[in-house]
Amino acid sequence: MSYKALSAACGVNEPQLRRLVRHAMTNRIFHEPEKGQVAHTATSRLLAEDPRLDSWVYFLTDFFWPATARTVDAMQKWPASQSPKEVGASLWRGRETSWSEVIAGTDRGIESFRQSMEITSEGEGWEDSYLVDNYPWGMFGNAKIVDVGLTALYHPAALLQIFGEWDILTLR
């Protein structure tokens, strides 16, 4: 597709679109098969066609990054705070709030969070063994596991197999 046609389809002026797309090309997202034309790569096609990956990108760009980028500011403003409302999300939103309230108060928030947790828990380096084998779980004795990732007990089920009699609470 030409940059001009893509610009018209997206409602973004062509010079800005061209800069953004070319920047994405440095990360192998899109390519320019011939001068003035832009095309999918395997990566951009996957981003366009996989709804869970779309949710992951949406969650990272619309929730995770804006709140995380203000974390140091929040730590400086509220040193040693344990309040869930004295966090980067409050500074980002300009009012007292928690990250979970921001996510829950948005149309795609909860679903994108759930799908993001699913997709990251399935990737390399997120296997149960990393969680189970590399944390001193035994120090808790008889404990309650709270699954806040909404991932259908993906990791807690592995912990249950090892520790047997733990109480599991899943927040959905």
Buried (B, 14 or more C-beta within 10 A) or exposed (E): EEBEEBBEEEEBEBEEBBEEBEEBBEEEBBBBEEEEEBEBBEBBEEBEEEEBBBBBBBBBEBBBEBBBEBBEEBBEBBEEEEEEBBBBBBBBBEEEBBBBBBBEEBEBBBBBBBBBBBBBBEEEEBBBEEBBEEEEBEEEEEBEBEBEBBBBBBBBBBBBEEBEEBEEEBEE
